[in-house]
């Protein structure tokens, strides 16, 4: 594991610094950048990789992708690409030349440079749940529309947990804030409640430009410093099948011209928005990703881009999306092979279809997260807090998922599988011999505190002890931890002048009307 230090002036307040040393709320692992030490699972043969590549290229050459963005269409025409109305067909040589300009690895530097995250290589990063319109917790015990307080509390969890490396989209949509100014209030909250890497929704000129300016202000950066390297990112979805809309491409073009990072994640559900076969769904997903990445590389060669996968299947009985399925796992692994083939970092997700934080939620999410590990994913979206196929955010689920994430981080530590003389432990085995136990010997005493993963949520007591302690189920324990974290949270430090400048910018843009809406 690559581990970073923390500057005192930019620490996470009580919720950040205390978490690193072990707070009264819980003991957690320190902030670190996990390195995936395992070889990826690769279900595709070399012939399989070539077949999916060929399928993706033929989709782009023969069928084409609709771009609903006039500026993108003009850029494609300038590049010599075939444009027929809004339908774009592009030669594979053009696609491969453009995609080859994207960096294999890059970093995103947030306002706290000690929270810099590397994308690519063997690094795997986890982010918070993003974009559910609804919220559920055990206190409410029902699904409700998200609000700003709930959004702020989930941002506090995002900051508190060291296993969460970046702050994705809104952890729940605060629908109590009008859509024209929602991005201003939420980004102010994100930039003051967290010091981790930021995201912008590519939903119109004003939102993207406002977020870039707020990230620049929060970092205390000049315009030149902001554009010198990635400070933030966006994630877009194609409108499957084979379509890119206006606002998302517009936002990406604005970010690309200023050197910021772009994640392209087609939402291809096999059997509904993509072929029912996983190879066909992956080929379509690859085509939808590469055509957009080619556009951004033509506009600004070297733009940091990530190829994303959101390929899963639907329930053929109801048409509802399914996640964490065997098909989801295989498609993620297959996409990982294709990402390495194209030399691009990869994004996948920690997702489930469960409606509450129960057993189904955990086995589906665990399948999704381990598929990310197996695929060589670099950026795991929705790694904590996701329910109902992305329609619900839950703090209890967030806590439960962080237990899984910490276990994955521990699993990646190479010392677990070390095989030196101290690990083989012949002297300890000789000392115990054929009778006795290892509890009391010095070899154990020297290592007992750090030998094994220590959970903060799991309860390892036997039934009688668990019952005597109140017989609390996992989600109940998670709810208690959630309340304790929120109750003890302190914002990470930020310069008072920068905070005031952010507040002034928000007030000015609100007075100007924010972003246009249709209501």
ROZA-195471 format. One record per residue (C-alpha): x, y, z. Coordinates in steps of 0.001 Angstrom, whole numbers, padded with zeros to 6 digits. Each point is the difference from the previous one (the first is absolute). Example, Ala and Ser with C-alpha at 12.3 -4.5 7.8 and 13.67 -1.06 7.14 Angstrom:
! ROZA-195471
px, py, pz
012300, -004500, 007800
001370, 003440, -000660
! end
This chain:
! ROZA-195471
px, py, pz
000000, 000000, 000000
001311, 003440, -000894
-000601, 002220, 003003
000023, 003796, 000109
000665, 002341, 002868
-002265, 002831, 001121
000936, 003628, 000378
-001084, 001406, 003315
-001443, 003147, -001531
-002189, -002031, -002365
-000990, -002905, 002204
-003531, -001299, 000220
-000883, 001717, 003288
-001121, -002377, 002735
-001780, -002129, -002579
003106, -000334, -002148
002999, 000125, 002331
-001733, -001879, 002797
-001069, -002669, -002431
003607, -000496, -001061
001142, -000569, 003567
-003137, -001842, 001152
-002843, 002111, 001395
-002543, -000627, 002716
-002560, -000819, -002703
001916, -002873, -001587
003433, -001275, -000875
000571, 000107, -003730
002881, -000573, -002356
002087, 003062, -000962
-000412, 001967, -003213
001873, -001893, -002688
-000068, -000603, -003723
-000715, -003704, -000510
002150, -001868, -002489
-001584, -003074, -001570
002678, -002683, 000373
-002014, -002773, -001676
000118, -000992, -003632
-003323, 000904, -001630
-002610, -002597, -000826
-000121, -000226, -003785
-002876, -002076, -001421
000774, 001051, -003581
002602, -001754, -002129
002128, 002046, -002405
-002497, -000980, -002681
-002832, 001206, 002239
001655, 003390, 000501
000448, 000368, -003744
-003612, -001042, -000632
-001394, 002660, 002366
002387, 002605, -001426
-001078, -000901, -003519
-003649, 000201, 001033
000499, 003451, 001556
001859, 001270, -003072
-002673, -001269, -002374
-002691, 001665, 002135
001850, 003304, -000393
000756, -000474, -003702
-003203, -001583, -001284
-002838, 000847, 002419
001194, 003255, 001540
-000792, 001988, 003127
-002378, 002951, 000235
001469, 003192, 001502
-002667, 002528, 000964
002605, 002738, 000424
000488, 002354, -003000
003486, 001042, 001146
001122, -003629, 000152
-001391, -000600, -003479
001998, 002954, -001375
003157, -001262, 001695
-000491, -003439, -001545
-000451, 001593, -003425
003258, 001922, 000460
001689, -003277, 000880
-001216, -001599, -003230
-002450, -002322, 001738
-003184, -000994, -001837
-002933, 002010, 001320
-003513, -000565, -001346
-002328, 002332, 001832
000588, -000984, 003633
001340, -003470, -000807
003776, -000374, 000226
001918, -002884, -001556
003724, -000042, 000649
002831, -002028, -001422
001823, -002292, 002429
003360, 001531, -000890
-001275, 003404, 001158
-001453, -001510, 003193
003168, -001872, 000910
002251, 002967, -000811
-002049, 002312, 002224
-000415, -002479, 002863
003748, -000611, -000100
000547, 003652, 001014
-001726, -000487, 003382
002339, -000560, 002958
000154, -003454, 001571
000383, 001583, 003430
-000651, 003422, 001517
-000807, 001580, 003366
-002736, 002292, 001297
001140, 002587, 002562
-002790, 001398, 002243
000191, 003026, 002306
001916, -002141, 002499
002974, -001319, -002003
000488, -002762, 002556
-003248, -001452, -001373
001390, -000240, -003545
-001249, -003149, -001722
001827, -001908, -002767
-002122, -001443, -002821
001326, -002973, -001926
002649, -002643, 000507
-000772, -002347, 002874
-001734, 002596, 002166
-003597, -000560, 001084
-001994, 002887, 001469
-003428, 000087, 001640
-002611, 002760, -000148
-003285, 000765, 001735
-003472, -000735, -001320
-001042, 002590, -002583
-003297, 001380, -001298
-002870, -001954, 001638
-003120, 002184, 000172
-001199, -001770, 003159
001252, -000714, 003517
-000633, -002721, 002598
001237, -000456, 003535
-001106, -002113, 002940
-001387, 002960, 001897
-002377, 000879, -002834
-000509, -003633, -001076
-001455, 001198, -003304
001155, 001398, -003324
-000139, 003806, -000239
001176, 002602, -002492
003532, 001167, 000788
000690, 003353, 001660
003024, 002168, 000738
000465, -001167, 003591
000099, -003636, -001111
002401, 000901, -002787
002260, 001825, 002461
-000012, -002947, 002400
001019, -002409, -002750
002766, 002421, -000992
001202, -000128, 003606
000227, -003782, -000278
001889, 000472, -003266
002551, 002155, 001788
000170, -002117, 003146
000786, -003367, -001543
003579, -000400, -001162
-001021, -002802, -002369
-001991, 002535, -002063
002466, 001701, -002321
-002111, 002374, -002066
-003272, 001911, 000363
-002115, -000966, -002997
-003311, 001585, -000936
-002581, 001076, 002542
-000266, -002922, 002473
-003736, 000672, -000070
-001807, 002613, -002099
-001122, 002833, 002288
-003302, 000585, -001755
-000954, 002631, 002561
002436, 002319, -001826
-001207, 001336, -003360
001801, -001622, -002919
001267, 003364, -001274
002190, 000543, 003081
000364, -003530, 001380
003505, -000411, -001406
001162, 003181, 001751
-001180, -001015, 003460
001140, -003618, -000296
003440, 000899, -001344
000426, 002518, 002802
-000859, -002784, 002451
002316, -002464, -001732
002924, 002401, -000075
-000374, 000954, 003668
-001065, -003336, 001508
002579, -002036, -001936
003498, 000500, -001350
-000094, -002901, -002468
-000080, -000015, -003810
-003080, 001686, -001465
-002484, -000843, -002742
-002112, 002191, -002280
-003215, -001057, -001699
000176, 000709, -003732
-003497, 001420, -000114
000279, 003280, -001845
002524, 002769, -000415
-000772, 001858, 003219
000333, -002970, 002333
003323, -001141, -001425
001489, 003490, -000134
-001200, 000790, 003535
001479, -003190, 001431
003353, 000532, -001707
000156, 003498, 001413
-000930, -001141, 003509
002629, -002756, -000069
002560, 002563, -001172
-000938, 002390, 002814
000043, -002747, 002630
003513, -001003, -001038
001255, 003580, 000142
001092, -000397, -003622
000558, 002349, -002893
-001717, -000918, -003259
003361, -001186, -001335
000595, -002205, 003042
-003485, -001480, -000276
000536, -000938, -003646
003538, -001312, 000489
-001217, -003374, 001288
-003249, -001782, 000893
-001657, 001468, 003082
-003423, -001619, -000460
-001926, -002272, -002345
-003367, -000718, -001552
-001783, -003269, -000735
-002420, -000313, -002902
-002284, -002765, -001227
-000874, -000583, -003621
-003685, -000323, -000781
000074, -003640, -000979
-000410, -001280, -002563
002576, 001953, -002014
-000755, 003599, 000867
001714, 002895, 001791
-002130, 002924, 001135
000675, 003735, -000203
000745, 001101, 003584
002368, -002796, 000972
002165, 000392, -003098
-000112, 003786, 000441
001225, -000288, 003596
002780, -002393, -000968
001223, 002290, -002766
000210, 002864, 002490
001915, -002133, 002494
002309, -001441, -002676
001000, 003461, -001197
001087, 000810, 003545
001903, -003244, 000565
-002435, -001648, 002411
-000796, -003713, 000186
-002906, -001758, -001732
-001575, -003381, 000746
-002208, -001470, -002750
-002331, -002711, 001357
-002650, -001422, -002343
-003028, -001389, 001834
-000527, -003139, -002034
-002545, -002368, 001529
000129, -003317, -001849
-003416, -000995, -001274
-001360, 003564, 000035
002456, 002681, -001157
002576, -002427, -001383
000060, -003539, -001424
-001025, -002763, 002371
003429, -001633, -000393
002746, 001412, 002229
002547, 000077, -002845
-002415, 002066, -002096
-000801, 002317, 002915
003707, 000532, 000722
000772, 000646, -003696
-002750, 002624, -000143
001218, 001570, 003243
003561, 000185, -001313
-001188, 001655, -003216
-002040, 002597, 001910
002998, 000814, 002199
002708, 000157, -002645
-001833, 002315, -002388
-000356, 002628, 002743
003583, -000450, 001214
001195, 000397, -003613
-001878, 003317, -000194
001584, 001334, 003179
003495, -001069, -001093
-000442, 001761, -003346
-001000, 003203, 001789
002860, -000186, 002520
002484, -002850, -000431
001002, -001475, 003343
-003293, 000781, 001724
-000167, -002389, 002986
-002789, -002480, -000751
-001356, -003077, 001738
-002055, -002702, -001699
-002940, -000963, 002162
-002228, -003037, 000119
-003553, -000186, 001223
-000860, -003155, -001895
-002425, -002248, 001817
-003174, -001891, -000770
-003691, 000508, 000577
-002497, -002233, 001725
-001658, -001525, -003058
-003211, -000492, 002016
-000444, 003662, 000894
002527, 001989, -002031
001537, 001397, 003203
003803, 000461, 000107
001950, -002677, 001859
003431, 000565, 001553
002644, -002126, 001658
-001042, -002926, -002185
002342, -002595, -001531
-000525, 001754, -003343
000898, 003369, 001534
003196, -001483, 001421
001064, -001583, -003281
-000762, 003127, -002041
002094, 002071, 002406
002916, -002426, -000308
-000355, 000002, -003808
-000026, 003795, -000100
003141, 000025, 002131
001761, -002042, -002673
-001182, 002416, -002676
001103, 003039, 002024
003510, -001447, 000227
-000116, -000768, -003740
-000689, 003698, -000700
002395, 001277, 002676
-002662, 001848, 001989
-000752, 000147, 003742
-003326, -001608, 000906
-003015, 000859, 002138
-002583, -002469, 001331
-002488, 000120, 002895
-001026, -001493, 003341
-003674, -000549, -000696
-003039, -002070, 001004
-003725, -000229, -000684
-001047, -000473, 003650
-002441, 002488, 001529
001303, 000013, 003584
003387, -000807, 001600
-000643, -003708, 000396
001719, -003228, -001037
-000831, 000477, -003679
001517, 003482, 000095
003265, -001339, 001352
000434, -003060, -002214
-000805, 001975, -003158
002266, 002896, 001000
002758, -002384, 001037
-000254, -001712, -003391
000258, 003387, -001696
002976, 001129, 002082
001928, -003233, -000441
-000719, 000139, -003738
001662, 003428, 000074
003038, -001518, 001686
000096, -002935, -002409
-000365, 002222, -003067
002865, 002331, 000864
-002387, 002936, 000452
001713, 003252, 000982
-003025, 002048, 001083
-002977, -001556, 001796
-003081, 002207, -000075
-002862, -000453, 002490
002256, -002077, 002270
-001925, 000954, 003151
-003666, 000773, 000603
-001841, -001159, -003156
-003428, -001722, 000061
-002935, -000744, -002367
002055, 000102, -003181
001184, 003526, 000776
-003340, 001470, 001065
000719, 000015, 003762
002953, 001163, 002095
000300, -001390, 003532
002443, 000931, 002780
-000282, -003486, 001538
000897, -001555, -003345
002884, 002511, -000253
001415, -001219, 003320
-000497, -003664, -000920
001727, 000490, -003346
002975, 001716, 001637
000542, -003167, 002027
000293, -001907, -003297
002300, 002660, -001481
002329, -000168, 002977
000131, -003776, -000317
000934, 000362, -003674
002736, 002469, 000942
001302, -002406, 002635
-000161, -002889, -002488
002264, 002000, -002330
002767, 000452, 002570
002937, -002148, -001121
001139, -000860, 003538
-002942, -002380, 000359
001565, -002363, -002521
003641, 000659, 000939
002144, -003163, 000220
003175, 001032, 001826
001439, -001959, 002960
-002085, 001972, 002504
-003160, -000776, -001972
000754, -003696, -000475
000597, 000064, 003781
001871, -003287, 000434
001379, 001104, 003364
-003510, 000717, 001253
-001269, -003348, -001280
002977, -001733, 001652
-000672, 001822, 003288
-003620, -001161, 000154
000798, -003409, -001405
-002660, -002695, 000097
-001731, 001257, 003112
-001184, 003428, 001168
-001126, 003118, -001878
001350, 003136, -001650
-001908, 002613, 002036
002680, 000663, 002597
003278, -000379, -001889
002120, 003047, -000792
-000436, -000366, -003784
-003757, 000523, 000464
000368, 002667, 002679
002207, 002073, -002296
-002633, -000032, -002756
-003429, -000491, 001554
-001115, 003636, -000329
000611, 000212, -003757
-000027, -003613, -001185
-003627, -000027, -001136
-002587, 002400, -001332
-002017, 001605, 002789
-003580, 000817, -001017
-001834, 003077, 001221
-003466, -001315, -000853
000073, -003805, 000032
-000911, -001656, 003309
002112, -003111, 000633
-001503, -000927, 003379
-001933, -003230, 000415
-003793, 000052, 000022
-000350, 000218, 003795
002407, 002918, 000304
-001612, 001759, -002978
-003449, -000524, 001523
001117, 001264, 003408
001423, 003136, -001627
-003378, 000892, -001501
-000275, -002324, -003026
000535, 002862, -002460
000029, -000905, -003683
002610, 001349, -002395
-002044, 002883, -001388
-000876, 001105, 003542
003663, 000081, 000950
000737, 001941, -003188
-002698, 002537, 000870
001559, 000580, 003419
003439, 000555, -001544
-001504, 002391, -002557
-001574, 002119, 002724
003224, 000075, 002000
002056, 001102, -003016
-002428, 002799, -000861
-000132, 001094, 003635
003789, 000295, 000288
000797, 001305, -003494
002110, 003106, -000504
000615, 001511, -003411
003472, -000304, -001529
001942, 003258, 000216
-000392, 002563, -002750
001405, 003503, -000168
-002601, 002524, 001194
000643, 002246, -002983
-000569, -002878, -002411
-003216, -000976, 001786
-001227, 003595, -000291
000937, 000121, -003697
-001947, -003221, -000614
-003025, 001380, 001863
000177, 003263, -001974
000171, -001926, -003285
-003046, -002086, 000964
-001958, 003119, 001016
000871, 001792, -003249
-000912, -002931, -002218
-003287, -000471, 001873
-000811, 003666, -000560
000701, -000535, -003705
-002438, -002903, -000073
002371, -002960, 000096
-000577, -002500, -002787
-003053, 000145, -002289
-002698, -002636, 000525
-003304, -000779, -001660
-002025, 000583, 003158
! end
